[in-house]
Amino acid sequence: MCMPSNLAIDDRLLDEALRVGRQKTKRETVNEALREFIQRRQRPHLKKVFGAIDYDPAYDYKKERRGR
């Protein structure tokens, strides 16, 4: 869903984001920044899962690769 908006965005920040992100337009740059912001904010939920899976120290992933 797209809706028109009038935002006061710091021109220096936007110019730097355009340069660093290499997007073609300001719109692409802002959308990418919002996606990254959301992903970063959702990461703390992964901490709840971390450590919930038991690790088998005897598992040999290299041996599994050879079997293919």
PDB file of N, CA, C and O in Angstrom:
ATOM      1  N   MET A   1       0.850  -1.176   0.000  1.00  0.00           N
ATOM      2  CA  MET A   1       0.000   0.000   0.000  1.00  0.00           C
ATOM      3  C   MET A   1       0.894   1.236   0.000  1.00  0.00           C
ATOM      4  O   MET A   1       1.762   1.374   0.862  1.00  0.00           O
ATOM      5  N   CYS A   2       0.696   2.097  -0.919  1.00  0.00           N
ATOM      6  CA  CYS A   2       1.469   3.332  -0.990  1.00  0.00           C
ATOM      7  C   CYS A   2       0.541   4.496  -0.683  1.00  0.00           C
ATOM      8  O   CYS A   2      -0.600   4.553  -1.144  1.00  0.00           O
ATOM      9  N   MET A   3       1.058   5.408   0.097  1.00  0.00           N
ATOM     10  CA  MET A   3       0.281   6.607   0.362  1.00  0.00           C
ATOM     11  C   MET A   3       1.206   7.799   0.288  1.00  0.00           C
ATOM     12  O   MET A   3       2.355   7.721   0.723  1.00  0.00           O
ATOM     13  N   PRO A   4       0.733   8.878  -0.245  1.00  0.00           N
ATOM     14  CA  PRO A   4       1.565  10.066  -0.349  1.00  0.00           C
ATOM     15  C   PRO A   4       1.889  10.606   1.040  1.00  0.00           C
ATOM     16  O   PRO A   4       1.061  10.569   1.951  1.00  0.00           O
ATOM     17  N   SER A   5       3.086  11.096   1.172  1.00  0.00           N
ATOM     18  CA  SER A   5       3.472  11.688   2.452  1.00  0.00           C
ATOM     19  C   SER A   5       4.436  12.837   2.207  1.00  0.00           C
ATOM     20  O   SER A   5       5.104  12.910   1.175  1.00  0.00           O
ATOM     21  N   ASN A   6       4.487  13.699   3.149  1.00  0.00           N
ATOM     22  CA  ASN A   6       5.368  14.846   3.095  1.00  0.00           C
ATOM     23  C   ASN A   6       6.245  14.779   4.337  1.00  0.00           C
ATOM     24  O   ASN A   6       5.827  15.178   5.425  1.00  0.00           O
ATOM     25  N   LEU A   7       7.461  14.272   4.170  1.00  0.00           N
ATOM     26  CA  LEU A   7       8.364  14.083   5.293  1.00  0.00           C
ATOM     27  C   LEU A   7       9.513  15.071   5.221  1.00  0.00           C
ATOM     28  O   LEU A   7      10.021  15.375   4.142  1.00  0.00           O
ATOM     29  N   ALA A   8       9.909  15.558   6.356  1.00  0.00           N
ATOM     30  CA  ALA A   8      11.087  16.423   6.432  1.00  0.00           C
ATOM     31  C   ALA A   8      12.277  15.527   6.763  1.00  0.00           C
ATOM     32  O   ALA A   8      12.531  15.226   7.929  1.00  0.00           O
ATOM     33  N   ILE A   9      13.006  15.101   5.728  1.00  0.00           N
ATOM     34  CA  ILE A   9      14.149  14.205   5.891  1.00  0.00           C
ATOM     35  C   ILE A   9      15.428  15.009   5.726  1.00  0.00           C
ATOM     36  O   ILE A   9      15.552  15.828   4.816  1.00  0.00           O
ATOM     37  N   ASP A  10      16.367  14.764   6.612  1.00  0.00           N
ATOM     38  CA  ASP A  10      17.660  15.438   6.573  1.00  0.00           C
ATOM     39  C   ASP A  10      18.335  15.134   5.230  1.00  0.00           C
ATOM     40  O   ASP A  10      18.650  13.980   4.937  1.00  0.00           O
ATOM     41  N   ASP A  11      18.552  16.157   4.429  1.00  0.00           N
ATOM     42  CA  ASP A  11      19.135  15.990   3.096  1.00  0.00           C
ATOM     43  C   ASP A  11      20.516  15.354   3.136  1.00  0.00           C
ATOM     44  O   ASP A  11      20.856  14.544   2.274  1.00  0.00           O
ATOM     45  N   ARG A  12      21.306  15.718   4.129  1.00  0.00           N
ATOM     46  CA  ARG A  12      22.658  15.141   4.219  1.00  0.00           C
ATOM     47  C   ARG A  12      22.586  13.638   4.485  1.00  0.00           C
ATOM     48  O   ARG A  12      23.335  12.864   3.889  1.00  0.00           O
ATOM     49  N   LEU A  13      21.685  13.225   5.379  1.00  0.00           N
ATOM     50  CA  LEU A  13      21.529  11.801   5.656  1.00  0.00           C
ATOM     51  C   LEU A  13      21.038  11.048   4.427  1.00  0.00           C
ATOM     52  O   LEU A  13      21.537   9.968   4.112  1.00  0.00           O
ATOM     53  N   LEU A  14      20.083  11.605   3.752  1.00  0.00           N
ATOM     54  CA  LEU A  14      19.538  10.957   2.562  1.00  0.00           C
ATOM     55  C   LEU A  14      20.586  10.858   1.454  1.00  0.00           C
ATOM     56  O   LEU A  14      20.694   9.826   0.793  1.00  0.00           O
ATOM     57  N   ASP A  15      21.349  11.917   1.251  1.00  0.00           N
ATOM     58  CA  ASP A  15      22.407  11.888   0.239  1.00  0.00           C
ATOM     59  C   ASP A  15      23.457  10.833   0.568  1.00  0.00           C
ATOM     60  O   ASP A  15      23.928  10.121  -0.318  1.00  0.00           O
ATOM     61  N   GLU A  16      23.820  10.736   1.838  1.00  0.00           N
ATOM     62  CA  GLU A  16      24.801   9.733   2.273  1.00  0.00           C
ATOM     63  C   GLU A  16      24.236   8.322   2.085  1.00  0.00           C
ATOM     64  O   GLU A  16      24.948   7.423   1.636  1.00  0.00           O
ATOM     65  N   ALA A  17      22.968   8.127   2.426  1.00  0.00           N
ATOM     66  CA  ALA A  17      22.326   6.823   2.253  1.00  0.00           C
ATOM     67  C   ALA A  17      22.262   6.442   0.772  1.00  0.00           C
ATOM     68  O   ALA A  17      22.468   5.280   0.422  1.00  0.00           O
ATOM     69  N   LEU A  18      21.981   7.401  -0.083  1.00  0.00           N
ATOM     70  CA  LEU A  18      21.968   7.154  -1.525  1.00  0.00           C
ATOM     71  C   LEU A  18      23.349   6.706  -2.005  1.00  0.00           C
ATOM     72  O   LEU A  18      23.468   5.767  -2.792  1.00  0.00           O
ATOM     73  N   ARG A  19      24.366   7.372  -1.531  1.00  0.00           N
ATOM     74  CA  ARG A  19      25.732   7.058  -1.934  1.00  0.00           C
ATOM     75  C   ARG A  19      26.141   5.682  -1.429  1.00  0.00           C
ATOM     76  O   ARG A  19      26.674   4.875  -2.191  1.00  0.00           O
ATOM     77  N   VAL A  20      25.901   5.412  -0.170  1.00  0.00           N
ATOM     78  CA  VAL A  20      26.322   4.159   0.443  1.00  0.00           C
ATOM     79  C   VAL A  20      25.481   2.983  -0.053  1.00  0.00           C
ATOM     80  O   VAL A  20      26.014   1.910  -0.338  1.00  0.00           O
ATOM     81  N   GLY A  21      24.190   3.182  -0.153  1.00  0.00           N
ATOM     82  CA  GLY A  21      23.296   2.098  -0.537  1.00  0.00           C
ATOM     83  C   GLY A  21      23.250   1.816  -2.016  1.00  0.00           C
ATOM     84  O   GLY A  21      22.845   0.732  -2.435  1.00  0.00           O
ATOM     85  N   ARG A  22      23.661   2.783  -2.809  1.00  0.00           N
ATOM     86  CA  ARG A  22      23.697   2.654  -4.270  1.00  0.00           C
ATOM     87  C   ARG A  22      22.327   2.394  -4.895  1.00  0.00           C
ATOM     88  O   ARG A  22      22.232   1.776  -5.956  1.00  0.00           O
ATOM     89  N   GLN A  23      21.273   2.863  -4.241  1.00  0.00           N
ATOM     90  CA  GLN A  23      19.966   2.802  -4.872  1.00  0.00           C
ATOM     91  C   GLN A  23      19.887   3.911  -5.904  1.00  0.00           C
ATOM     92  O   GLN A  23      20.655   4.873  -5.872  1.00  0.00           O
ATOM     93  N   LYS A  24      18.942   3.756  -6.821  1.00  0.00           N
ATOM     94  CA  LYS A  24      18.832   4.734  -7.898  1.00  0.00           C
ATOM     95  C   LYS A  24      17.997   5.943  -7.514  1.00  0.00           C
ATOM     96  O   LYS A  24      18.196   7.031  -8.053  1.00  0.00           O
ATOM     97  N   THR A  25      17.069   5.764  -6.592  1.00  0.00           N
ATOM     98  CA  THR A  25      16.175   6.866  -6.243  1.00  0.00           C
ATOM     99  C   THR A  25      16.093   7.040  -4.733  1.00  0.00           C
ATOM    100  O   THR A  25      16.468   6.159  -3.959  1.00  0.00           O
ATOM    101  N   LYS A  26      15.593   8.199  -4.345  1.00  0.00           N
ATOM    102  CA  LYS A  26      15.382   8.466  -2.924  1.00  0.00           C
ATOM    103  C   LYS A  26      14.325   7.521  -2.366  1.00  0.00           C
ATOM    104  O   LYS A  26      14.434   7.048  -1.235  1.00  0.00           O
ATOM    105  N   ARG A  27      13.323   7.257  -3.157  1.00  0.00           N
ATOM    106  CA  ARG A  27      12.252   6.352  -2.720  1.00  0.00           C
ATOM    107  C   ARG A  27      12.808   4.961  -2.410  1.00  0.00           C
ATOM    108  O   ARG A  27      12.495   4.388  -1.366  1.00  0.00           O
ATOM    109  N   GLU A  28      13.634   4.413  -3.312  1.00  0.00           N
ATOM    110  CA  GLU A  28      14.251   3.108  -3.080  1.00  0.00           C
ATOM    111  C   GLU A  28      15.119   3.128  -1.832  1.00  0.00           C
ATOM    112  O   GLU A  28      15.142   2.165  -1.065  1.00  0.00           O
ATOM    113  N   THR A  29      15.826   4.224  -1.637  1.00  0.00           N
ATOM    114  CA  THR A  29      16.704   4.357  -0.480  1.00  0.00           C
ATOM    115  C   THR A  29      15.911   4.342   0.815  1.00  0.00           C
ATOM    116  O   THR A  29      16.275   3.642   1.760  1.00  0.00           O
ATOM    117  N   VAL A  30      14.840   5.101   0.864  1.00  0.00           N
ATOM    118  CA  VAL A  30      14.019   5.164   2.074  1.00  0.00           C
ATOM    119  C   VAL A  30      13.351   3.818   2.330  1.00  0.00           C
ATOM    120  O   VAL A  30      13.302   3.366   3.474  1.00  0.00           O
ATOM    121  N   ASN A  31      12.835   3.169   1.286  1.00  0.00           N
ATOM    122  CA  ASN A  31      12.200   1.866   1.467  1.00  0.00           C
ATOM    123  C   ASN A  31      13.192   0.821   1.974  1.00  0.00           C
ATOM    124  O   ASN A  31      12.856   0.023   2.849  1.00  0.00           O
ATOM    125  N   GLU A  32      14.399   0.819   1.436  1.00  0.00           N
ATOM    126  CA  GLU A  32      15.424  -0.113   1.892  1.00  0.00           C
ATOM    127  C   GLU A  32      15.800   0.171   3.350  1.00  0.00           C
ATOM    128  O   GLU A  32      15.968  -0.755   4.143  1.00  0.00           O
ATOM    129  N   ALA A  33      15.929   1.431   3.691  1.00  0.00           N
ATOM    130  CA  ALA A  33      16.253   1.797   5.073  1.00  0.00           C
ATOM    131  C   ALA A  33      15.158   1.338   6.030  1.00  0.00           C
ATOM    132  O   ALA A  33      15.454   0.870   7.130  1.00  0.00           O
ATOM    133  N   LEU A  34      13.916   1.464   5.630  1.00  0.00           N
ATOM    134  CA  LEU A  34      12.807   1.008   6.474  1.00  0.00           C
ATOM    135  C   LEU A  34      12.825  -0.511   6.629  1.00  0.00           C
ATOM    136  O   LEU A  34      12.571  -1.025   7.718  1.00  0.00           O
ATOM    137  N   ARG A  35      13.125  -1.236   5.537  1.00  0.00           N
ATOM    138  CA  ARG A  35      13.215  -2.697   5.633  1.00  0.00           C
ATOM    139  C   ARG A  35      14.321  -3.112   6.601  1.00  0.00           C
ATOM    140  O   ARG A  35      14.122  -3.998   7.432  1.00  0.00           O
ATOM    141  N   GLU A  36      15.483  -2.472   6.493  1.00  0.00           N
ATOM    142  CA  GLU A  36      16.594  -2.786   7.390  1.00  0.00           C
ATOM    143  C   GLU A  36      16.251  -2.445   8.838  1.00  0.00           C
ATOM    144  O   GLU A  36      16.598  -3.195   9.750  1.00  0.00           O
ATOM    145  N   PHE A  37      15.582  -1.335   9.051  1.00  0.00           N
ATOM    146  CA  PHE A  37      15.156  -0.933  10.389  1.00  0.00           C
ATOM    147  C   PHE A  37      14.249  -1.996  11.009  1.00  0.00           C
ATOM    148  O   PHE A  37      14.419  -2.373  12.168  1.00  0.00           O
ATOM    149  N   ILE A  38      13.293  -2.468  10.228  1.00  0.00           N
ATOM    150  CA  ILE A  38      12.352  -3.480  10.717  1.00  0.00           C
ATOM    151  C   ILE A  38      13.083  -4.780  11.029  1.00  0.00           C
ATOM    152  O   ILE A  38      12.846  -5.386  12.074  1.00  0.00           O
ATOM    153  N   GLN A  39      13.967  -5.215  10.137  1.00  0.00           N
ATOM    154  CA  GLN A  39      14.721  -6.446  10.370  1.00  0.00           C
ATOM    155  C   GLN A  39      15.559  -6.344  11.642  1.00  0.00           C
ATOM    156  O   GLN A  39      15.618  -7.285  12.434  1.00  0.00           O
ATOM    157  N   ARG A  40      16.197  -5.207  11.827  1.00  0.00           N
ATOM    158  CA  ARG A  40      17.047  -5.017  13.005  1.00  0.00           C
ATOM    159  C   ARG A  40      16.221  -5.042  14.283  1.00  0.00           C
ATOM    160  O   ARG A  40      16.651  -5.607  15.288  1.00  0.00           O
ATOM    161  N   ARG A  41      15.053  -4.442  14.253  1.00  0.00           N
ATOM    162  CA  ARG A  41      14.199  -4.415  15.433  1.00  0.00           C
ATOM    163  C   ARG A  41      13.600  -5.780  15.743  1.00  0.00           C
ATOM    164  O   ARG A  41      13.244  -6.054  16.889  1.00  0.00           O
ATOM    165  N   GLN A  42      13.485  -6.638  14.735  1.00  0.00           N
ATOM    166  CA  GLN A  42      12.918  -7.964  14.956  1.00  0.00           C
ATOM    167  C   GLN A  42      13.956  -8.967  15.446  1.00  0.00           C
ATOM    168  O   GLN A  42      13.586 -10.041  15.920  1.00  0.00           O
ATOM    169  N   ARG A  43      15.216  -8.655  15.346  1.00  0.00           N
ATOM    170  CA  ARG A  43      16.274  -9.580  15.761  1.00  0.00           C
ATOM    171  C   ARG A  43      16.209  -9.984  17.226  1.00  0.00           C
ATOM    172  O   ARG A  43      16.477 -11.148  17.522  1.00  0.00           O
ATOM    173  N   PRO A  44      15.875  -9.112  18.152  1.00  0.00           N
ATOM    174  CA  PRO A  44      15.842  -9.558  19.552  1.00  0.00           C
ATOM    175  C   PRO A  44      14.942 -10.768  19.784  1.00  0.00           C
ATOM    176  O   PRO A  44      15.157 -11.516  20.738  1.00  0.00           O
ATOM    177  N   HIS A  45      13.950 -10.972  18.942  1.00  0.00           N
ATOM    178  CA  HIS A  45      13.083 -12.135  19.070  1.00  0.00           C
ATOM    179  C   HIS A  45      13.857 -13.422  18.796  1.00  0.00           C
ATOM    180  O   HIS A  45      13.481 -14.487  19.286  1.00  0.00           O
ATOM    181  N   LEU A  46      14.926 -13.334  18.023  1.00  0.00           N
ATOM    182  CA  LEU A  46      15.728 -14.516  17.725  1.00  0.00           C
ATOM    183  C   LEU A  46      16.505 -14.982  18.948  1.00  0.00           C
ATOM    184  O   LEU A  46      16.850 -16.159  19.048  1.00  0.00           O
ATOM    185  N   LYS A  47      16.785 -14.077  19.874  1.00  0.00           N
ATOM    186  CA  LYS A  47      17.505 -14.457  21.084  1.00  0.00           C
ATOM    187  C   LYS A  47      16.742 -15.495  21.889  1.00  0.00           C
ATOM    188  O   LYS A  47      17.342 -16.319  22.580  1.00  0.00           O
ATOM    189  N   LYS A  48      15.429 -15.455  21.800  1.00  0.00           N
ATOM    190  CA  LYS A  48      14.611 -16.432  22.520  1.00  0.00           C
ATOM    191  C   LYS A  48      14.837 -17.836  21.978  1.00  0.00           C
ATOM    192  O   LYS A  48      14.767 -18.811  22.727  1.00  0.00           O
ATOM    193  N   VAL A  49      15.111 -17.945  20.670  1.00  0.00           N
ATOM    194  CA  VAL A  49      15.318 -19.238  20.034  1.00  0.00           C
ATOM    195  C   VAL A  49      16.756 -19.714  20.234  1.00  0.00           C
ATOM    196  O   VAL A  49      17.014 -20.916  20.292  1.00  0.00           O
ATOM    197  N   PHE A  50      17.682 -18.774  20.337  1.00  0.00           N
ATOM    198  CA  PHE A  50      19.096 -19.114  20.455  1.00  0.00           C
ATOM    199  C   PHE A  50      19.326 -19.983  21.688  1.00  0.00           C
ATOM    200  O   PHE A  50      18.878 -19.652  22.786  1.00  0.00           O
ATOM    201  N   GLY A  51      20.016 -21.076  21.499  1.00  0.00           N
ATOM    202  CA  GLY A  51      20.290 -21.976  22.603  1.00  0.00           C
ATOM    203  C   GLY A  51      19.193 -22.993  22.846  1.00  0.00           C
ATOM    204  O   GLY A  51      19.326 -23.841  23.728  1.00  0.00           O
ATOM    205  N   ALA A  52      18.120 -22.927  22.089  1.00  0.00           N
ATOM    206  CA  ALA A  52      17.004 -23.847  22.272  1.00  0.00           C
ATOM    207  C   ALA A  52      17.232 -25.165  21.533  1.00  0.00           C
ATOM    208  O   ALA A  52      16.531 -26.147  21.778  1.00  0.00           O
ATOM    209  N   ILE A  53      18.201 -25.185  20.643  1.00  0.00           N
ATOM    210  CA  ILE A  53      18.496 -26.384  19.869  1.00  0.00           C
ATOM    211  C   ILE A  53      19.789 -26.988  20.395  1.00  0.00           C
ATOM    212  O   ILE A  53      20.802 -26.302  20.534  1.00  0.00           O
ATOM    213  N   ASP A  54      19.737 -28.276  20.683  1.00  0.00           N
ATOM    214  CA  ASP A  54      20.931 -28.963  21.182  1.00  0.00           C
ATOM    215  C   ASP A  54      21.912 -29.193  20.046  1.00  0.00           C
ATOM    216  O   ASP A  54      21.521 -29.564  18.939  1.00  0.00           O
ATOM    217  N   TYR A  55      23.173 -28.971  20.324  1.00  0.00           N
ATOM    218  CA  TYR A  55      24.239 -29.150  19.348  1.00  0.00           C
ATOM    219  C   TYR A  55      24.911 -30.494  19.612  1.00  0.00           C
ATOM    220  O   TYR A  55      25.247 -30.808  20.753  1.00  0.00           O
ATOM    221  N   ASP A  56      25.107 -31.280  18.567  1.00  0.00           N
ATOM    222  CA  ASP A  56      25.777 -32.563  18.689  1.00  0.00           C
ATOM    223  C   ASP A  56      27.237 -32.388  18.306  1.00  0.00           C
ATOM    224  O   ASP A  56      27.532 -32.220  17.122  1.00  0.00           O
ATOM    225  N   PRO A  57      28.158 -32.421  19.255  1.00  0.00           N
ATOM    226  CA  PRO A  57      29.576 -32.207  18.941  1.00  0.00           C
ATOM    227  C   PRO A  57      30.159 -33.296  18.045  1.00  0.00           C
ATOM    228  O   PRO A  57      31.210 -33.086  17.440  1.00  0.00           O
ATOM    229  N   ALA A  58      29.508 -34.448  17.943  1.00  0.00           N
ATOM    230  CA  ALA A  58      30.018 -35.543  17.107  1.00  0.00           C
ATOM    231  C   ALA A  58      29.570 -35.400  15.647  1.00  0.00           C
ATOM    232  O   ALA A  58      30.036 -36.150  14.788  1.00  0.00           O
ATOM    233  N   TYR A  59      28.684 -34.460  15.358  1.00  0.00           N
ATOM    234  CA  TYR A  59      28.179 -34.291  13.999  1.00  0.00           C
ATOM    235  C   TYR A  59      29.297 -33.797  13.090  1.00  0.00           C
ATOM    236  O   TYR A  59      29.979 -32.821  13.406  1.00  0.00           O
ATOM    237  N   ASP A  60      29.482 -34.472  11.965  1.00  0.00           N
ATOM    238  CA  ASP A  60      30.536 -34.115  11.009  1.00  0.00           C
ATOM    239  C   ASP A  60      29.879 -33.619   9.714  1.00  0.00           C
ATOM    240  O   ASP A  60      29.498 -34.416   8.857  1.00  0.00           O
ATOM    241  N   TYR A  61      29.754 -32.308   9.587  1.00  0.00           N
ATOM    242  CA  TYR A  61      29.095 -31.740   8.408  1.00  0.00           C
ATOM    243  C   TYR A  61      29.894 -32.002   7.133  1.00  0.00           C
ATOM    244  O   TYR A  61      29.317 -32.095   6.049  1.00  0.00           O
ATOM    245  N   LYS A  62      31.214 -32.121   7.255  1.00  0.00           N
ATOM    246  CA  LYS A  62      32.025 -32.391   6.064  1.00  0.00           C
ATOM    247  C   LYS A  62      31.742 -33.797   5.529  1.00  0.00           C
ATOM    248  O   LYS A  62      31.720 -34.012   4.317  1.00  0.00           O
ATOM    249  N   LYS A  63      31.529 -34.735   6.421  1.00  0.00           N
ATOM    250  CA  LYS A  63      31.194 -36.091   6.004  1.00  0.00           C
ATOM    251  C   LYS A  63      29.858 -36.107   5.294  1.00  0.00           C
ATOM    252  O   LYS A  63      29.688 -36.820   4.305  1.00  0.00           O
ATOM    253  N   GLU A  64      28.914 -35.336   5.780  1.00  0.00           N
ATOM    254  CA  GLU A  64      27.595 -35.256   5.137  1.00  0.00           C
ATOM    255  C   GLU A  64      27.687 -34.683   3.727  1.00  0.00           C
ATOM    256  O   GLU A  64      26.944 -35.100   2.839  1.00  0.00           O
ATOM    257  N   ARG A  65      28.578 -33.747   3.520  1.00  0.00           N
ATOM    258  CA  ARG A  65      28.749 -33.139   2.199  1.00  0.00           C
ATOM    259  C   ARG A  65      29.306 -34.147   1.185  1.00  0.00           C
ATOM    260  O   ARG A  65      28.930 -34.131   0.013  1.00  0.00           O
ATOM    261  N   ARG A  66      30.198 -35.014   1.646  1.00  0.00           N
ATOM    262  CA  ARG A  66      30.818 -35.998   0.759  1.00  0.00           C
ATOM    263  C   ARG A  66      29.801 -37.003   0.242  1.00  0.00           C
ATOM    264  O   ARG A  66      29.990 -37.589  -0.824  1.00  0.00           O
ATOM    265  N   GLY A  67      28.740 -37.202   0.981  1.00  0.00           N
ATOM    266  CA  GLY A  67      27.737 -38.197   0.599  1.00  0.00           C
ATOM    267  C   GLY A  67      26.837 -37.764  -0.536  1.00  0.00           C
ATOM    268  O   GLY A  67      26.040 -38.568  -1.021  1.00  0.00           O
ATOM    269  N   ARG A  68      26.934 -36.551  -0.965  1.00  0.00           N
ATOM    270  CA  ARG A  68      26.048 -36.036  -2.034  1.00  0.00           C
ATOM    271  C   ARG A  68      26.517 -36.425  -3.394  1.00  0.00           C
ATOM    272  O   ARG A  68      25.886 -36.072  -4.390  1.00  0.00           O
TER     273      ARG A  68
END
